[in-house]
Amino acid sequence: MKEYFINMKNDLLGIILKCYEFIGKYFLRFLVDDYKNLNQMKKLILKTSLVGILILFLIVAFEYSYKIIDNNNEFVNAVDKYYQGNYKEANDYIEKSSNNKSIEEYYIRGSINYKLNNYNKALQDLAVVSDSDSLKKMDSLPFFEIHKLHFFSDSNYYTLSKPNAYIETCLMKSECKIKLKDYRGAILDAKTGIDSLVKYQNWFDDKLQLNNIFISLNYNIGLSSYKINDINQSLISFNTVIKYKGEHLFPEAYTYKGLISQMKKEKDSACLYYSKAGELGDTNAYNYIKKYCK
């Protein structure tokens, strides 16, 4: 592709030079033969100049097109499609990317498979990311900076810090393991994510994102702890979710609190928790109300 654009540019430049070489010879001949043809010469020069300008414009367009093609490799396209929510297209691009995958490529491919509910595949890539020595060295260098170029529209720019990448990897691993019913593994990843979040919280400019990730990690611990009958830890985590205003993200926290109260034979408290969960949007809570709160 690169050689094609270079050859095309050279051909266009050659056309311009030949045009002006022709004008030069024609002009000299007219000076010698007939002064009256000067107006005709002016028209010829004007037309040729317009053609030259058009060709120069085409050269610039080809140069920029080549820059776009050279910059927008499969990985850049995969990142662009991923952040736009086009996960299937992102997956097609990342599969065409280099065979010797970088940590950044593992992260994107793992993230794509997580979004596509391919949890086993996602875990394989995300495990490589979380174990990476380069990612564990938390410094000021970004995890990646991606510049997606466009010809007729604004270019897209994506950047991700190392702490952000590591913590989000922990969150995705935790959620993948919940889906695969590996609850103890999910708890371990979520706790690792929380520890890192507390340690590197000053690296986050978006405090809402910081809060939402913290809430999500605590919810995963609460859910997983409930599944392995660690009721005390489950309650602590669900209360943390509610304390940090996470009930709108996870109304199920109240549903699980209701189930725990029911296990303790606290029917009134259980029914009130179910009611709150239903009010916040967990439709399953009303099934428990119909069944247990008569």
C-alpha positions as CSV (number, residue, x, y, z in Angstrom):
1,M,0.0,0.0,0.0
2,K,2.8,2.4,0.9
3,E,4.6,1.8,-2.4
4,Y,1.3,2.3,-4.3
5,F,0.8,5.8,-2.8
6,I,4.5,6.8,-3.4
7,N,4.2,5.7,-7.0
8,M,0.9,7.5,-7.4
9,K,2.4,10.7,-6.0
10,N,5.4,10.5,-8.3
11,D,3.2,10.0,-11.3
12,L,1.1,13.1,-10.5
13,L,4.2,15.2,-10.0
14,G,5.5,13.9,-13.3
15,I,2.4,15.1,-15.0
16,I,2.7,18.6,-13.6
17,L,6.3,18.8,-14.7
18,K,5.5,17.7,-18.2
19,C,2.7,20.2,-18.5
20,Y,5.0,23.1,-17.6
21,E,7.8,21.8,-19.8
22,F,5.3,21.8,-22.7
23,I,4.2,25.3,-21.8
24,G,7.8,26.5,-21.7
25,K,8.6,25.1,-25.2
26,Y,5.3,26.4,-26.6
27,F,5.8,29.9,-25.1
28,L,9.3,30.2,-26.6
29,R,8.0,29.2,-30.0
30,F,5.2,31.8,-29.8
31,L,7.7,34.5,-28.9
32,V,9.7,33.7,-31.9
33,D,6.8,33.0,-34.4
34,D,3.9,35.3,-33.6
35,Y,3.4,37.9,-30.9
36,K,-0.4,37.9,-31.6
37,N,-0.8,34.4,-30.0
38,L,0.0,35.9,-26.6
39,N,-3.6,35.8,-25.5
40,Q,-3.9,32.2,-26.5
41,M,-0.8,31.5,-24.5
42,K,-2.3,33.1,-21.4
43,K,-5.4,30.9,-21.7
44,L,-3.2,27.9,-22.1
45,I,-1.1,28.8,-19.0
46,L,-4.3,29.5,-17.0
47,K,-5.8,26.1,-17.9
48,T,-2.6,24.3,-17.2
49,S,-2.2,26.1,-13.9
50,L,-5.7,25.0,-12.9
51,V,-4.9,21.4,-13.8
52,G,-1.7,21.7,-11.8
53,I,-3.6,23.0,-8.7
54,L,-6.0,20.1,-9.0
55,I,-3.2,17.6,-9.3
56,L,-1.4,19.2,-6.2
57,F,-4.7,18.9,-4.3
58,L,-4.9,15.3,-5.3
59,I,-1.3,14.7,-4.1
60,V,-2.1,16.3,-0.7
61,A,-5.2,14.1,-0.4
62,F,-3.3,11.0,-1.3
63,E,-0.6,12.0,1.3
64,Y,-3.2,12.4,4.0
65,S,-5.0,9.2,3.0
66,Y,-1.7,7.3,3.2
67,K,-1.1,8.8,6.7
68,I,-4.6,7.6,7.8
69,I,-4.0,4.1,6.4
70,D,-0.5,3.9,7.9
71,N,-1.7,5.1,11.4
72,N,-5.1,3.3,11.5
73,N,-3.9,-0.3,11.9
74,E,-6.0,-3.2,13.1
75,F,-5.4,-2.4,16.8
76,V,-6.3,1.2,16.5
77,N,-9.5,0.3,14.6
78,A,-10.3,-2.3,17.3
79,V,-9.9,0.3,20.1
80,D,-12.1,2.8,18.2
81,K,-14.9,0.3,17.6
82,Y,-14.7,-1.0,21.2
83,Y,-15.2,2.5,22.7
84,Q,-18.0,3.2,20.2
85,G,-19.8,0.0,21.4
86,N,-19.4,-1.9,18.2
87,Y,-17.9,-5.0,19.9
88,K,-18.4,-7.5,17.0
89,E,-16.5,-5.2,14.6
90,A,-13.9,-4.5,17.3
91,N,-13.4,-8.3,17.6
92,D,-12.9,-8.7,13.9
93,Y,-10.2,-6.1,13.9
94,I,-8.4,-7.4,17.0
95,E,-8.3,-10.9,15.6
96,K,-6.5,-9.5,12.5
97,S,-4.0,-7.7,14.7
98,S,-0.4,-8.9,15.2
99,N,0.2,-12.5,16.4
100,N,2.8,-11.3,19.0
101,K,0.2,-9.5,21.0
102,S,1.1,-6.7,23.4
103,I,-0.4,-6.3,26.8
104,E,-2.6,-3.5,25.4
105,E,-3.9,-5.9,22.7
106,Y,-4.6,-8.5,25.4
107,Y,-6.5,-5.9,27.4
108,I,-8.7,-4.8,24.4
109,R,-9.4,-8.4,23.3
110,G,-10.3,-9.5,26.8
111,S,-12.5,-6.4,27.2
112,I,-14.2,-7.2,23.9
113,N,-14.9,-10.8,24.8
114,Y,-16.2,-9.7,28.2
115,K,-18.7,-7.4,26.4
116,L,-19.7,-10.3,24.1
117,N,-20.3,-12.6,27.1
118,N,-17.4,-14.9,26.1
119,Y,-16.3,-15.1,29.7
120,N,-13.8,-18.0,29.4
121,K,-12.0,-16.3,26.5
122,A,-12.1,-12.9,28.3
123,L,-10.5,-14.4,31.4
124,Q,-7.6,-16.0,29.4
125,D,-6.6,-12.5,28.1
126,L,-7.3,-10.5,31.2
127,A,-5.2,-12.9,33.3
128,V,-2.3,-12.1,31.1
129,V,-3.0,-8.4,31.7
130,S,-3.3,-8.5,35.5
131,D,-0.1,-10.6,35.8
132,S,1.9,-8.2,33.6
133,D,5.0,-6.7,35.2
134,S,4.8,-3.7,33.0
135,L,1.3,-2.9,34.1
136,K,2.1,-3.4,37.8
137,K,4.7,-0.7,37.5
138,M,2.4,2.2,38.2
139,D,4.0,5.3,36.8
140,S,3.0,8.4,35.0
141,L,3.2,6.8,31.5
142,P,-0.3,5.9,30.1
143,F,-1.3,2.3,29.5
144,F,-2.1,3.3,25.9
145,E,-2.8,6.4,23.8
146,I,-4.7,5.7,20.6
147,H,-5.3,8.3,17.8
148,K,-7.8,7.3,15.3
149,L,-7.6,9.5,12.2
150,H,-10.6,10.3,9.9
151,F,-10.6,12.0,6.5
152,F,-13.9,13.9,6.5
153,S,-14.6,14.0,10.3
154,D,-13.0,14.8,13.6
155,S,-10.3,12.3,14.7
156,N,-10.9,10.2,17.9
157,Y,-8.4,10.1,20.7
158,Y,-8.4,7.4,23.4
159,T,-6.1,7.2,26.5
160,L,-6.1,5.0,29.5
161,S,-3.9,5.2,32.6
162,K,-2.2,2.2,34.1
163,P,-4.2,2.2,37.4
164,N,-7.4,2.5,35.5
165,A,-6.5,-0.4,33.2
166,Y,-5.4,-2.6,36.1
167,I,-8.5,-1.9,38.3
168,E,-10.9,-2.4,35.4
169,T,-9.2,-5.6,34.6
170,C,-9.8,-6.8,38.2
171,L,-13.5,-5.8,37.9
172,M,-14.0,-7.6,34.6
173,K,-12.2,-10.7,35.9
174,S,-14.4,-10.6,39.0
175,E,-17.6,-10.4,36.9
176,C,-16.5,-13.1,34.5
177,K,-15.9,-15.4,37.4
178,I,-19.3,-14.7,38.9
179,K,-20.9,-15.7,35.5
180,L,-18.8,-18.9,35.6
181,K,-19.8,-19.5,39.3
182,D,-16.3,-19.1,40.6
183,Y,-17.4,-17.0,43.5
184,R,-14.2,-17.3,45.6
185,G,-12.1,-16.3,42.7
186,A,-14.5,-13.4,42.0
187,I,-14.1,-12.2,45.6
188,L,-10.3,-12.3,45.4
189,D,-10.2,-10.2,42.2
190,A,-12.7,-7.7,43.6
191,K,-10.7,-7.2,46.7
192,T,-7.5,-6.8,44.7
193,G,-9.3,-4.2,42.7
194,I,-10.5,-2.3,45.8
195,D,-7.0,-2.3,47.3
196,S,-5.6,-0.9,44.1
197,L,-8.4,1.7,43.9
198,V,-7.8,3.0,47.4
199,K,-4.0,3.1,46.7
200,Y,-4.2,4.9,43.4
201,Q,-7.5,6.9,43.8
202,N,-5.6,10.2,43.2
203,W,-4.9,9.1,39.7
204,F,-8.6,9.3,38.7
205,D,-9.9,12.6,37.4
206,D,-13.4,11.3,37.1
207,K,-14.6,10.9,40.6
208,L,-18.0,9.5,39.5
209,Q,-16.2,6.7,37.6
210,L,-14.1,6.1,40.7
211,N,-17.2,5.8,42.9
212,N,-19.0,3.5,40.4
213,I,-16.1,1.1,40.1
214,F,-15.8,1.0,43.9
215,I,-19.5,0.3,44.2
216,S,-19.3,-2.4,41.5
217,L,-16.4,-4.2,43.2
218,N,-18.2,-4.2,46.6
219,Y,-21.4,-5.5,45.0
220,N,-19.4,-8.4,43.4
221,I,-18.0,-9.2,46.9
222,G,-21.5,-9.1,48.4
223,L,-23.1,-11.3,45.7
224,S,-20.3,-13.8,45.7
225,S,-20.2,-14.0,49.5
226,Y,-23.9,-14.6,49.6
227,K,-23.5,-17.5,47.1
228,I,-20.9,-19.2,49.4
229,N,-23.0,-18.5,52.5
230,D,-20.7,-16.0,54.0
231,I,-23.6,-13.9,55.2
232,N,-21.7,-11.5,57.4
233,Q,-19.3,-10.4,54.6
234,S,-22.2,-10.2,52.2
235,L,-24.1,-7.8,54.5
236,I,-21.0,-5.7,55.0
237,S,-20.5,-5.3,51.2
238,F,-24.2,-4.6,50.4
239,N,-24.3,-2.0,53.1
240,T,-21.2,-0.4,51.6
241,V,-22.9,-0.3,48.2
242,I,-25.9,1.5,49.8
243,K,-23.7,3.8,51.9
244,Y,-22.0,5.1,48.7
245,K,-25.3,5.6,46.9
246,G,-25.0,2.6,44.7
247,E,-28.5,1.3,45.1
248,H,-29.6,2.9,41.8
249,L,-26.8,0.9,40.1
250,F,-27.5,-2.2,42.0
251,P,-31.1,-2.3,43.4
252,E,-30.5,-6.0,43.9
253,A,-28.4,-5.1,47.0
254,Y,-31.7,-4.6,48.8
255,T,-33.1,-7.8,47.4
256,Y,-30.2,-9.8,48.8
257,K,-30.6,-8.0,52.2
258,G,-34.2,-9.1,52.1
259,L,-33.1,-12.7,51.5
260,I,-30.6,-12.5,54.3
261,S,-33.3,-11.1,56.7
262,Q,-35.6,-13.9,55.7
263,M,-32.9,-16.4,56.5
264,K,-32.8,-14.8,60.0
265,K,-36.6,-15.2,60.3
266,E,-37.0,-11.3,60.1
267,K,-40.0,-11.3,57.9
268,D,-41.0,-7.6,58.2
269,S,-37.4,-6.4,57.5
270,A,-37.2,-8.8,54.6
271,C,-40.4,-7.5,53.0
272,L,-39.4,-3.9,53.4
273,Y,-36.1,-4.6,51.7
274,Y,-37.9,-6.3,48.9
275,S,-40.2,-3.3,48.6
276,K,-37.2,-0.9,48.4
277,A,-35.5,-3.1,45.7
278,G,-38.7,-3.2,43.6
279,E,-39.1,0.6,44.0
280,L,-35.5,1.0,42.7
281,G,-36.1,-1.2,39.7
282,D,-35.4,-4.9,40.6
283,T,-38.6,-6.5,39.2
284,N,-37.6,-9.9,40.8
285,A,-38.2,-8.4,44.2
286,Y,-41.9,-8.4,43.6
287,N,-41.8,-12.1,43.1
288,Y,-40.4,-12.5,46.6
289,I,-43.1,-10.1,47.9
290,K,-45.9,-12.2,46.3
291,K,-44.4,-15.4,47.7
292,Y,-43.3,-14.5,51.2
293,C,-45.0,-11.2,52.2
294,K,-48.6,-12.1,52.5
